[in-house]
């Protein structure tokens, strides 16, 4: 895993276009990690999990905290069967 600043992307765009490892992109001024770049092969393996989490994040207002906690309990049981 490597961490680069956002200004490094301009100097060497291959960090983004051809990542060989997980790359963290850090805000150059605040020194806070803002983004993550995954190699496509890794993304294919974790795509469903990422999409599930994005759905939950985008709909968290519609889901109550209790429902979310129940979902996480059920999800952990499902993972045991896989």
ZIUR-V827204 format. One record per run of one state. SS is the DSSP state (h for helix, s for strand, l for the rest). FROM is the first residue (numbers start at 1). TO is the last residue. Records with the same first field share a line. If there is no record, write none. Layout:
BEGIN
SS->FROM-TO  FROM-TO
END
This chain:
BEGIN
l->1-1  12-13  18-22  27-32  38-39  59-64  82-82
s->2-5  23-26  33-37
h->6-11  14-17  40-58  65-81
END
